[in-house]
Amino acid sequence: MSERKSRLRMSALTAPGIPLLAVAIMGAVGISLLRGERSTPEPLTAPPPDARSFLADMSLRRFDEQGQLVYRAAARRATYFADGSLALSDVGLDYVGGQDGVWTLRSPSGRVPPDQDRIELSGSVDVHGQDDTGVPVDFTTSQLLVELPTEQLRSNTAVDLTTPDQRLQAIGLVASFDGTQVRLLNQVRAQINE
């Protein structure tokens, strides 16, 4: 009987203390939040008038009919328009061409035209990869098309390409997704590193 009374007394004593304890915990959390850094959400800018929706911090994986990865893409923001096109900002692409793809692409902006199977990157497009022998190949250009049906990267603008032993500059480039073909098109200049 005395054990039962002590449990009742304990419950009666702790019951009023629970709200006080909760208030004390909430106060401590509030003070620590006030002292700590606050992360402010990114201000929302008004979308263009013909925009239907947008995604923030988009991550996309595209697969073919057999369930094989075709590419992986990420963008800080993707705006979907009424015509079916997408405008992208802070774009990253890898696994371009699936598991055999060797290129990683980064660009400040991009676009997916309506009813077309390609991605248009623009700004300072940085591309890192390797050729079919495993030699690292990096290049930059101001515009790059990622053509999915032909599995090619294509640029018609100035290209600055580097490998461990050379630097090449040209106007235009075609590269296969798997790195077996990297071809500079016009006005090619080469500098051999010794």
Residue, then its C-alpha position, 0 to 999 in steps of 0.5 A: m500500500s505504501e508503494r502505491k501511495s508513493r507512486l500517486r504522490m510522485s504523479a501528483l508532484t510531477a504533473p504540475g511540473i510537466p508544463l513548467l518543464a515544457v515552457a523551460i525547454m521551449g524558452a531554451v530552444g527559442i534563445s538558442l535560435l535567436r543566438g544562432e544563425r538564421s537562414t532566410p529563404e530565397p526571395l521569390t521573384a515574379p515568374p514570366p507571364d507565360a510561366r505555368s509553374f516552377l521547381a526549386d532545387m530540381s533533380l531529374r533522372r531520365f530513363d529509356e524504355q528499357g529502364q536504363l539511365v539516360y542522364r541525370a540533371a539538377a537545376r537550382r530552378a526550373t520554370y515550365f512554360a505554356d508551350g511545354s519548354l523549360a528554362l533552367s538556372d544553375v544546371g548540372l548534368d552527368y551520366v549523359g548517355g547513361q552508364d557509358g557517358v563520360w561527361t559532367l556539364r555545368s552551366p549557369s542557364g539552360r533550356v529544353p525546347p518544346d517537343q524536342d529531345r535536346i538540352e540547350l546550355s548557355g553562359s559559361v558551360d564547363v565540361h569535364g570528362q575523358d576520351d575513350t582512352g581515359v585521358p582527361v578532357d575539359f572544355t569550356t564554351s558559351q553554348l552547348l547542345v546536348e542532343l539525345p537522339t544522336e548522343q552528341l554534345r555540339s557547339n558552334t561557338a568558341v571552344d577552349l579544350t585542355t588535356p594534360d599535354q595540350r590546349l586547343q582552341a577552336i570554333g565548334l565541337v562535336a563530342s560523342f556521349d561516350g568520349t569515343q569521338v571529340r572533334l574540333l570543327n573550325q579555326v583550330r589552334a593548338q599549344i603543346n604543353e612540355 
